Amino acid sequence: MTIRIDSTAIMRPESRSRGMPDCPPVVPGAGPWSDRLTLLLESTGEGIFGIDLDGRCTFINRAGAETLGYPVARVIGRNMHYLIHHAHGDGRHYPVDECPIFRAFWQGLPCRIDSEVLWRADGSCFPAEYSSHPIMEDGAVVGAVVTFVDISERKRAEEMLRRANDELEHRVGERTEALSGALARLRELSAYLHTVREEERTRIAREIHDELGSLLVALKMDVNWLGKRVADAPDLGRKLQSMGRMIETAVDNVGRIMTDLRPSILDHQGLWAALEWQAQEFAESGEIRCDSRLDIGPEAPAPTGALAIAVFRIFQEMLSNVARHAQAAAVTIRIRADRAALAIEVVDDGCGAPAAAFSSHRAYGVLGMRERAGHFGGELTIDSRPGGGTTVRLSVPLGDES
């Protein structure tokens, strides 16, 4: 069906201005508009008006007229686009052929709009939500009915909410930035404390070796010297032999303490040898079956300095946790390295623990391992469940040490 519309009735030149088109008012008669319908229209709080195919108002209820600031009689028969919809909120001209209200009968398409303004009689505008639906009669469009409501309060509330949200986002951004900075400084402090601790351990190990170790060796030599000169005193000889065994035990203990403080293999043979040695020491020191395997690619760079110390200490803590807490019968150790990264995985078949146990602020060992790994861009993950064992994985990028 083709609907022909006399566009001159809408686009009349004198109607393009702020003035009103000079056309006679259309007053609804008693035929199609019953008293009951009129009462219904007058009692609603929304503005309602009808337009004919020329865009002229055929009826408007009291709420609509009051919202627009016009007496009802001054609206009837006027072109509604030029009366209340002639410009955008910023003052730009609103062409009639772009008006969604008129498209309702031009194209037979209903619409609902809440992003435009309508204009009052005093020249002010207000944000409005309006809908336009075509009026059909005998299968043909004969006009449109428009409902509208002033949404100034809603827009003000939305603007206030937007501003509050922007302010909240700004404050959250500031706090996040401050927290990120504090976390970075805390991580730097933690790394510095680890460095100071390792330096202190190295110094103490060196002093133990130079001072206590030398004294014990000298004492052992003196005991041996005395033992050769008391052959005629069996009791004294046995006592000297006992003293010699105690001195040897002391030497072994001093060596163990020195290794715990700073394993010399880490400085002399590098991280790969130190990790292999530590895994072997773990396997020989306990009753836990240990399956250990190192897969170091030929292109993998050997970490040195602070990174090597951090990886070694994390590995020590992994094994220490298994020995102290896991109650495991078997443990699997896998160490892999290539050009890009180093990965260490320790899997035990022990008692396991809930995830909360590893994320607690009292889990100092886990916190320390994660901080050490995070300082070098690495990550430590733990998978565990009660009765299901524990898997600890360390991944550290290789190549860039900081």
GUFITOR-714617 format. One line per field, with one value per residue (C-alpha): chain; x, y, z; residue number from 1. Coordinates in Angstrom, 3 decimals, padded with zeros to 6 digits. Example, Ala and Ser with C-alpha at 12.3 -4.5 7.8 and 13.67 -1.06 7.14 Angstrom:
BEGIN
mol <- (A/A)
xx <- (012.300/013.670)
yy <- (-004.500/-001.060)
zz <- (007.800/007.140)
seq <- (1/2)
//
This chain:
BEGIN
mol <- (A/A/A/A/A/A/A/A/A/A/A/A/A/A/A/A/A/A/A/A/A/A/A/A/A/A/A/A/A/A/A/A/A/A/A/A/A/A/A/A/A/A/A/A/A/A/A/A/A/A/A/A/A/A/A/A/A/A/A/A/A/A/A/A/A/A/A/A/A/A/A/A/A/A/A/A/A/A/A/A/A/A/A/A/A/A/A/A/A/A/A/A/A/A/A/A/A/A/A/A/A/A/A/A/A/A/A/A/A/A/A/A/A/A/A/A/A/A/A/A/A/A/A/A/A/A/A/A/A/A/A/A/A/A/A/A/A/A/A/A/A/A/A/A/A/A/A/A/A/A/A/A/A/A/A/A/A/A/A/A/A/A/A/A/A/A/A/A/A/A/A/A/A/A/A/A/A/A/A/A/A/A/A/A/A/A/A/A/A/A/A/A/A/A/A/A/A/A/A/A/A/A/A/A/A/A/A/A/A/A/A/A/A/A/A/A/A/A/A/A/A/A/A/A/A/A/A/A/A/A/A/A/A/A/A/A/A/A/A/A/A/A/A/A/A/A/A/A/A/A/A/A/A/A/A/A/A/A/A/A/A/A/A/A/A/A/A/A/A/A/A/A/A/A/A/A/A/A/A/A/A/A/A/A/A/A/A/A/A/A/A/A/A/A/A/A/A/A/A/A/A/A/A/A/A/A/A/A/A/A/A/A/A/A/A/A/A/A/A/A/A/A/A/A/A/A/A/A/A/A/A/A/A/A/A/A/A/A/A/A/A/A/A/A/A/A/A/A/A/A/A/A/A/A/A/A/A/A/A/A/A/A/A/A/A/A/A/A/A/A/A/A/A/A/A/A/A/A/A/A/A/A/A/A/A/A/A/A/A/A/A/A/A/A/A/A/A/A/A/A/A/A)
xx <- (000.000/001.356/000.487/000.659/001.264/000.962/004.376/003.434/001.138/004.141/006.944/004.985/007.631/005.929/006.021/009.816/010.320/009.541/006.125/003.054/001.466/-001.684/-004.201/-007.597/-007.845/-009.206/-011.554/-012.553/-016.196/-018.546/-018.582/-015.278/-014.372/-016.714/-016.948/-015.397/-012.335/-012.003/-012.147/-009.443/-007.126/-007.621/-006.892/-003.534/-000.321/001.483/001.128/-000.850/-001.668/-002.720/-001.632/-003.093/-001.225/-000.270/001.384/-001.296/-002.564/-006.027/-006.275/-004.137/-004.896/-004.557/-001.313/000.348/-000.741/000.381/003.768/004.255/002.927/000.126/-003.615/-005.277/-006.951/-003.579/-002.245/-005.149/-004.503/-000.839/002.008/003.538/007.045/007.405/005.657/007.587/010.253/011.854/015.410/017.849/018.877/022.009/019.924/020.629/017.732/015.808/014.621/011.064/011.956/014.204/011.503/010.777/007.292/006.272/007.910/005.230/002.691/005.082/006.501/004.038/006.842/006.331/009.199/010.249/012.886/014.414/017.449/015.828/014.158/010.770/010.213/007.831/005.833/008.303/011.188/012.759/013.291/013.177/014.476/011.580/010.775/008.194/006.669/004.799/002.453/000.529/-003.281/-004.838/-008.308/-009.587/-006.028/-004.634/-002.554/-004.536/-002.197/-000.275/-000.756/002.150/002.747/005.466/006.731/009.217/012.258/014.267/014.478/015.561/018.256/019.468/019.615/021.489/023.936/024.469/024.989/027.435/029.391/029.415/030.591/033.315/034.434/034.413/036.418/038.856/039.290/039.593/042.191/044.149/043.954/044.894/047.865/048.923/048.518/050.430/053.224/053.241/053.274/056.167/058.117/057.301/058.500/061.701/062.180/061.591/064.146/066.622/066.106/066.678/069.884/071.076/070.232/072.178/075.145/075.028/074.786/077.790/079.774/078.890/079.695/083.058/083.880/082.838/085.087/088.014/087.794/085.927/086.944/090.603/090.406/088.781/091.397/094.176/092.525/092.273/095.986/096.883/094.797/096.524/099.903/099.042/097.759/101.143/102.876/100.683/101.062/101.974/098.699/095.797/093.052/094.372/094.732/091.104/090.032/092.016/090.401/086.944/087.887/089.073/085.728/083.863/086.077/085.339/081.612/081.976/083.779/080.950/078.330/080.214/080.350/076.601/075.877/078.105/076.298/072.904/074.061/075.595/076.158/079.541/078.406/076.085/079.015/081.518/079.448/076.294/072.553/072.017/074.563/073.202/069.635/070.756/072.816/069.895/067.526/070.045/070.541/066.764/066.503/069.300/068.239/064.727/062.536/060.599/060.985/062.267/062.094/064.193/064.891/066.654/066.064/068.294/068.399/071.778/070.519/069.226/071.184/072.409/070.983/073.525/073.567/070.329/068.151/070.160/069.987/066.220/065.512/067.724/066.064/062.573/063.538/064.899/061.611/059.593/061.488/061.488/057.675/057.378/059.649/057.942/054.247/053.315/053.596/054.348/055.666/056.890/057.809/058.490/060.837/061.008/063.341/063.183/064.878/065.126/066.103/063.019/062.139/062.927/060.217/060.406/057.636/057.505/054.657/054.024/051.421/050.993/048.071/047.487/045.679/042.807/043.593/042.978/045.986/048.311/046.683/046.602/048.563/050.235/051.670/054.990/056.934/054.528/054.428/058.206/058.433/055.846/057.555/060.934/059.429/057.387/060.437/061.964/058.720/058.066/055.028/054.497/051.304/050.085/047.469/046.404/043.416/043.050/044.116/045.107/048.708/050.250/051.810/054.000/055.140/057.662/058.041/060.709/061.637/065.303/067.470/066.632/067.753/066.869)
yy <- (000.000/003.424/006.407/009.781/012.716/016.341/017.492/021.137/020.915/020.027/021.868/025.077/027.901/029.985/026.932/026.563/029.450/029.561/030.956/028.773/027.736/029.661/026.842/026.472/024.555/021.036/020.351/016.706/016.165/014.124/011.238/009.336/010.852/009.597/011.182/008.108/008.267/011.985/011.351/008.685/010.995/013.828/011.650/010.277/011.903/011.547/013.985/012.588/014.202/013.095/014.389/014.028/013.331/017.002/016.844/019.063/018.387/016.835/016.444/016.903/016.083/018.515/016.957/017.377/020.988/021.892/020.248/022.267/025.467/026.022/026.277/023.372/025.692/027.090/023.637/022.194/022.510/023.503/021.649/019.823/019.496/023.258/023.877/021.586/019.661/022.222/022.127/019.893/020.548/022.408/024.700/023.032/022.956/019.669/018.954/017.706/014.867/013.440/013.592/010.124/011.275/011.953/008.771/006.898/007.770/008.374/004.871/003.212/002.610/003.145/004.585/005.283/007.970/009.183/011.116/014.292/017.450/019.089/022.850/024.758/027.871/030.062/028.974/026.576/022.911/019.772/016.221/014.014/010.411/010.074/007.377/007.687/005.056/005.230/005.457/002.991/003.292/000.811/-000.436/003.034/005.331/008.440/009.968/009.166/009.273/010.537/010.104/012.050/012.704/015.143/013.115/016.021/014.422/011.115/012.811/014.758/011.546/009.817/012.712/012.684/008.925/009.298/011.976/009.892/006.890/008.957/010.282/006.785/005.452/008.343/007.631/003.895/004.629/006.807/004.200/001.426/003.411/004.119/000.460/-000.658/001.726/000.538/-003.096/-002.404/-000.687/-003.538/-006.073/-004.079/-003.977/-007.709/-008.352/-006.050/-007.872/-011.221/-009.842/-008.525/-011.848/-013.804/-011.486/-011.939/-015.704/-015.642/-013.565/-015.833/-018.980/-017.497/-016.570/-020.015/-021.602/-019.303/-019.096/-022.052/-024.494/-023.612/-023.927/-027.349/-028.594/-027.317/-028.904/-032.222/-032.075/-031.341/-034.268/-036.557/-035.214/-035.951/-039.410/-040.390/-039.431/-041.203/-044.753/-045.783/-044.291/-046.347/-044.407/-041.094/-042.540/-043.664/-040.212/-038.567/-040.877/-039.899/-036.234/-036.810/-038.339/-035.387/-032.978/-034.827/-034.622/-030.901/-030.480/-032.298/-030.139/-026.978/-028.075/-028.731/-025.335/-023.636/-025.437/-024.426/-020.830/-020.719/-023.875/-023.516/-025.625/-022.775/-020.381/-022.824/-025.014/-023.010/-023.394/-026.614/-028.510/-026.986/-028.065/-031.595/-031.774/-030.513/-033.097/-035.853/-034.628/-034.693/-038.240/-039.509/-037.718/-039.118/-042.169/-040.663/-042.331/-039.665/-039.667/-036.745/-035.697/-032.692/-031.726/-028.762/-027.759/-026.888/-023.416/-022.680/-019.816/-020.666/-018.131/-016.351/-013.854/-012.980/-015.028/-018.197/-017.683/-017.038/-020.184/-022.312/-021.000/-021.574/-025.138/-025.669/-024.406/-026.732/-029.777/-028.563/-028.262/-031.828/-033.126/-031.201/-031.194/-033.545/-036.932/-038.292/-041.676/-040.584/-037.352/-036.567/-033.738/-032.379/-029.543/-028.277/-025.315/-023.979/-020.714/-018.898/-020.248/-022.489/-024.726/-026.720/-029.090/-030.969/-033.478/-035.465/-038.062/-036.701/-035.472/-032.301/-029.232/-026.901/-023.939/-021.517/-022.938/-021.721/-018.287/-017.486/-014.445/-016.774/-019.020/-017.224/-019.848/-019.715/-015.917/-015.801/-018.135/-016.148/-012.856/-014.197/-015.540/-012.397/-010.143/-011.847/-012.009/-015.609/-017.375/-019.995/-022.078/-024.719/-027.390/-029.377/-030.958/-032.819/-036.409/-035.813/-034.712/-031.412/-030.117/-027.009/-025.414/-022.644/-020.877/-018.197/-016.460/-016.690/-014.161/-010.883/-010.752/-007.787)
zz <- (000.000/-000.936/001.268/-000.404/001.899/000.983/002.220/001.647/004.675/006.807/005.076/004.522/004.411/007.061/009.353/009.198/011.592/015.308/014.374/014.030/010.713/009.857/009.746/011.361/014.628/014.511/017.387/018.018/017.508/019.570/017.114/017.480/020.832/023.477/026.890/028.482/026.247/026.883/030.638/030.299/028.353/030.814/033.835/032.672/033.885/030.566/027.730/024.810/021.482/018.030/014.630/011.164/007.972/007.732/011.164/012.747/016.248/016.306/020.100/023.189/026.810/029.702/031.055/027.661/027.264/030.784/030.260/027.087/028.670/026.156/026.507/024.720/022.221/021.073/020.283/018.309/014.582/014.924/013.258/016.234/014.820/014.365/017.664/020.038/018.089/015.785/017.244/019.040/022.632/021.472/019.267/015.927/013.475/013.462/009.883/009.747/007.403/010.164/012.832/014.314/015.313/011.720/010.486/012.407/009.729/006.835/007.052/009.427/011.960/015.709/017.743/021.315/021.934/025.211/023.954/022.606/023.876/023.386/023.512/025.756/025.008/026.912/024.651/027.125/026.405/028.523/028.042/027.058/026.467/023.735/021.601/018.320/016.853/013.587/013.654/011.211/009.669/007.091/006.572/005.886/008.068/008.937/011.527/014.672/018.421/020.523/024.247/026.031/029.542/031.038/032.196/033.584/037.035/035.568/033.493/036.520/038.533/035.700/035.489/039.235/039.103/036.209/038.056/041.226/039.223/037.539/040.917/042.358/039.422/039.828/043.513/042.908/040.246/042.649/045.401/042.975/041.759/045.329/046.296/043.212/044.085/047.690/046.547/044.189/046.952/049.337/046.785/046.287/050.037/050.279/047.538/049.280/052.575/050.849/049.320/052.665/054.283/051.661/052.032/055.784/055.412/053.090/055.559/058.487/056.481/055.511/059.113/060.347/057.743/058.410/062.188/063.670/060.963/061.364/065.131/064.932/062.485/064.743/067.769/065.909/065.072/068.705/069.945/067.445/068.615/072.228/071.355/069.977/073.226/075.776/074.586/078.152/079.511/078.052/079.834/078.581/075.092/075.018/076.216/073.451/070.874/072.180/071.942/068.384/067.386/068.929/067.040/063.793/064.558/065.199/061.878/060.083/061.836/060.998/057.370/057.346/058.909/056.356/053.532/054.910/055.169/051.711/049.652/048.027/045.072/044.043/043.761/042.272/039.934/039.260/039.741/037.763/039.827/043.056/042.254/041.412/044.605/046.719/045.213/045.909/049.478/049.999/048.607/050.878/054.054/054.502/054.089/051.166/047.782/045.428/041.629/040.450/036.874/035.361/031.747/030.984/027.341/025.838/024.963/028.474/030.084/033.578/036.060/038.204/041.025/042.794/040.426/041.024/044.799/044.660/042.611/044.871/048.051/046.618/045.705/049.227/050.699/048.431/049.658/053.257/053.205/051.896/054.649/057.446/056.521/053.662/055.436/051.978/050.958/047.525/045.796/042.141/041.176/037.629/036.661/033.070/031.432/027.908/026.323/027.623/031.055/033.989/035.453/038.672/039.744/043.055/043.436/046.620/047.576/051.096/053.154/051.136/052.433/051.478/049.232/052.118/053.942/051.174/050.776/054.493/055.662/058.148/055.429/055.603/053.659/050.719/050.847/050.784/047.795/045.859/046.616/045.517/042.287/041.621/041.940/038.900/036.910/037.894/039.293/041.979/041.886/044.338/043.645/046.675/048.337/051.618/051.142/047.516/047.764/046.685/043.486/043.635/040.372/039.875/036.554/036.059/032.786/031.859/030.087/031.892/035.519/037.672)
seq <- (1/2/3/4/5/6/7/8/9/10/11/12/13/14/15/16/17/18/19/20/21/22/23/24/25/26/27/28/29/30/31/32/33/34/35/36/37/38/39/40/41/42/43/44/45/46/47/48/49/50/51/52/53/54/55/56/57/58/59/60/61/62/63/64/65/66/67/68/69/70/71/72/73/74/75/76/77/78/79/80/81/82/83/84/85/86/87/88/89/90/91/92/93/94/95/96/97/98/99/100/101/102/103/104/105/106/107/108/109/110/111/112/113/114/115/116/117/118/119/120/121/122/123/124/125/126/127/128/129/130/131/132/133/134/135/136/137/138/139/140/141/142/143/144/145/146/147/148/149/150/151/152/153/154/155/156/157/158/159/160/161/162/163/164/165/166/167/168/169/170/171/172/173/174/175/176/177/178/179/180/181/182/183/184/185/186/187/188/189/190/191/192/193/194/195/196/197/198/199/200/201/202/203/204/205/206/207/208/209/210/211/212/213/214/215/216/217/218/219/220/221/222/223/224/225/226/227/228/229/230/231/232/233/234/235/236/237/238/239/240/241/242/243/244/245/246/247/248/249/250/251/252/253/254/255/256/257/258/259/260/261/262/263/264/265/266/267/268/269/270/271/272/273/274/275/276/277/278/279/280/281/282/283/284/285/286/287/288/289/290/291/292/293/294/295/296/297/298/299/300/301/302/303/304/305/306/307/308/309/310/311/312/313/314/315/316/317/318/319/320/321/322/323/324/325/326/327/328/329/330/331/332/333/334/335/336/337/338/339/340/341/342/343/344/345/346/347/348/349/350/351/352/353/354/355/356/357/358/359/360/361/362/363/364/365/366/367/368/369/370/371/372/373/374/375/376/377/378/379/380/381/382/383/384/385/386/387/388/389/390/391/392/393/394/395/396/397/398/399/400/401/402)
//
